[in-house]
């Protein structure tokens, strides 16, 4: 099973096949409306506007598994994102990305690209300190650690990168640009 064999449920309730994204560069991200990383929506929307005509797509999967930071309904999340960040990319149904109820797409992504660390800097140190209290073994499992973990899929359907929420968005942008 590859990326193009996966599907996800749109906020509207319809199934969206990843086969629809064949030949595109795709950013899959789990999001939340009340997180310190929520301003990443602005950068993701800028990337979408800049690269969409070159074959770039975003799959936004809201998730409430991290400190309850996305408690709203799918409609309320969509309204928040479009009003505050003018998002134009499609949003999927709010879903779990970890645990027994994790959607298959995220199970697949985590199998392809495991956790490689938070990098350096104050945000990375803070995330590490917080997670060590929640999961002492967090460094050694592929689970999603927090909101705004980003996976990049190349035009051939390969999961080529995983960016933790602490990654600089300019690094994500540069990586995506290199694939286009």
Secondary structure as a PSIPRED ss2 file (coil, helix, strand):
# PSIPRED VFORMAT (PSIPRED V4.0)

   1 X C   1.000  0.000  0.000
   2 X C   1.000  0.000  0.000
   3 X H   0.000  1.000  0.000
   4 X H   0.000  1.000  0.000
   5 X H   0.000  1.000  0.000
   6 X C   1.000  0.000  0.000
   7 X E   0.000  0.000  1.000
   8 X E   0.000  0.000  1.000
   9 X E   0.000  0.000  1.000
  10 X E   0.000  0.000  1.000
  11 X C   1.000  0.000  0.000
  12 X C   1.000  0.000  0.000
  13 X C   1.000  0.000  0.000
  14 X C   1.000  0.000  0.000
  15 X E   0.000  0.000  1.000
  16 X E   0.000  0.000  1.000
  17 X E   0.000  0.000  1.000
  18 X H   0.000  1.000  0.000
  19 X H   0.000  1.000  0.000
  20 X H   0.000  1.000  0.000
  21 X H   0.000  1.000  0.000
  22 X C   1.000  0.000  0.000
  23 X C   1.000  0.000  0.000
  24 X C   1.000  0.000  0.000
  25 X E   0.000  0.000  1.000
  26 X E   0.000  0.000  1.000
  27 X E   0.000  0.000  1.000
  28 X E   0.000  0.000  1.000
  29 X E   0.000  0.000  1.000
  30 X E   0.000  0.000  1.000
  31 X E   0.000  0.000  1.000
  32 X C   1.000  0.000  0.000
  33 X C   1.000  0.000  0.000
  34 X C   1.000  0.000  0.000
  35 X C   1.000  0.000  0.000
  36 X C   1.000  0.000  0.000
  37 X C   1.000  0.000  0.000
  38 X C   1.000  0.000  0.000
  39 X C   1.000  0.000  0.000
  40 X H   0.000  1.000  0.000
  41 X H   0.000  1.000  0.000
  42 X H   0.000  1.000  0.000
  43 X H   0.000  1.000  0.000
  44 X H   0.000  1.000  0.000
  45 X H   0.000  1.000  0.000
  46 X H   0.000  1.000  0.000
  47 X H   0.000  1.000  0.000
  48 X H   0.000  1.000  0.000
  49 X H   0.000  1.000  0.000
  50 X H   0.000  1.000  0.000
  51 X H   0.000  1.000  0.000
  52 X H   0.000  1.000  0.000
  53 X H   0.000  1.000  0.000
  54 X H   0.000  1.000  0.000
  55 X C   1.000  0.000  0.000
  56 X E   0.000  0.000  1.000
  57 X E   0.000  0.000  1.000
  58 X E   0.000  0.000  1.000
  59 X E   0.000  0.000  1.000
  60 X E   0.000  0.000  1.000
  61 X E   0.000  0.000  1.000
  62 X E   0.000  0.000  1.000
  63 X C   1.000  0.000  0.000
  64 X C   1.000  0.000  0.000
  65 X C   1.000  0.000  0.000
  66 X C   1.000  0.000  0.000
  67 X C   1.000  0.000  0.000
  68 X C   1.000  0.000  0.000
  69 X C   1.000  0.000  0.000
  70 X C   1.000  0.000  0.000
  71 X C   1.000  0.000  0.000
  72 X C   1.000  0.000  0.000
  73 X C   1.000  0.000  0.000
  74 X H   0.000  1.000  0.000
  75 X H   0.000  1.000  0.000
  76 X H   0.000  1.000  0.000
  77 X H   0.000  1.000  0.000
  78 X H   0.000  1.000  0.000
  79 X H   0.000  1.000  0.000
  80 X H   0.000  1.000  0.000
  81 X H   0.000  1.000  0.000
  82 X H   0.000  1.000  0.000
  83 X H   0.000  1.000  0.000
  84 X H   0.000  1.000  0.000
  85 X H   0.000  1.000  0.000
  86 X C   1.000  0.000  0.000
  87 X C   1.000  0.000  0.000
  88 X C   1.000  0.000  0.000
  89 X C   1.000  0.000  0.000
  90 X C   1.000  0.000  0.000
  91 X E   0.000  0.000  1.000
  92 X E   0.000  0.000  1.000
  93 X C   1.000  0.000  0.000
  94 X C   1.000  0.000  0.000
  95 X C   1.000  0.000  0.000
  96 X E   0.000  0.000  1.000
  97 X C   1.000  0.000  0.000
  98 X C   1.000  0.000  0.000
  99 X C   1.000  0.000  0.000
 100 X C   1.000  0.000  0.000
 101 X C   1.000  0.000  0.000
 102 X E   0.000  0.000  1.000
 103 X C   1.000  0.000  0.000
 104 X H   0.000  1.000  0.000
 105 X H   0.000  1.000  0.000
 106 X H   0.000  1.000  0.000
 107 X H   0.000  1.000  0.000
 108 X H   0.000  1.000  0.000
 109 X H   0.000  1.000  0.000
 110 X H   0.000  1.000  0.000
 111 X H   0.000  1.000  0.000
 112 X H   0.000  1.000  0.000
 113 X C   1.000  0.000  0.000
 114 X C   1.000  0.000  0.000
 115 X C   1.000  0.000  0.000
 116 X C   1.000  0.000  0.000
 117 X C   1.000  0.000  0.000
 118 X C   1.000  0.000  0.000
 119 X C   1.000  0.000  0.000
 120 X C   1.000  0.000  0.000
 121 X C   1.000  0.000  0.000
 122 X H   0.000  1.000  0.000
 123 X H   0.000  1.000  0.000
 124 X H   0.000  1.000  0.000
 125 X H   0.000  1.000  0.000
 126 X H   0.000  1.000  0.000
 127 X H   0.000  1.000  0.000
 128 X H   0.000  1.000  0.000
 129 X H   0.000  1.000  0.000
 130 X H   0.000  1.000  0.000
 131 X H   0.000  1.000  0.000
 132 X H   0.000  1.000  0.000
 133 X H   0.000  1.000  0.000
 134 X H   0.000  1.000  0.000
 135 X C   1.000  0.000  0.000
 136 X C   1.000  0.000  0.000
 137 X C   1.000  0.000  0.000
 138 X H   0.000  1.000  0.000
 139 X H   0.000  1.000  0.000
 140 X H   0.000  1.000  0.000
 141 X C   1.000  0.000  0.000
 142 X C   1.000  0.000  0.000
 143 X C   1.000  0.000  0.000
 144 X C   1.000  0.000  0.000
 145 X C   1.000  0.000  0.000
 146 X C   1.000  0.000  0.000
 147 X C   1.000  0.000  0.000
 148 X C   1.000  0.000  0.000
 149 X C   1.000  0.000  0.000
 150 X E   0.000  0.000  1.000
 151 X E   0.000  0.000  1.000
 152 X E   0.000  0.000  1.000
 153 X E   0.000  0.000  1.000
 154 X C   1.000  0.000  0.000
 155 X C   1.000  0.000  0.000
 156 X C   1.000  0.000  0.000
 157 X C   1.000  0.000  0.000
 158 X C   1.000  0.000  0.000
 159 X E   0.000  0.000  1.000
 160 X E   0.000  0.000  1.000
 161 X E   0.000  0.000  1.000
 162 X E   0.000  0.000  1.000
 163 X E   0.000  0.000  1.000
 164 X C   1.000  0.000  0.000
 165 X C   1.000  0.000  0.000
 166 X C   1.000  0.000  0.000
 167 X C   1.000  0.000  0.000
 168 X C   1.000  0.000  0.000
 169 X H   0.000  1.000  0.000
 170 X H   0.000  1.000  0.000
 171 X H   0.000  1.000  0.000
 172 X H   0.000  1.000  0.000
 173 X H   0.000  1.000  0.000
 174 X H   0.000  1.000  0.000
 175 X H   0.000  1.000  0.000
 176 X H   0.000  1.000  0.000
 177 X H   0.000  1.000  0.000
 178 X H   0.000  1.000  0.000
 179 X H   0.000  1.000  0.000
 180 X C   1.000  0.000  0.000
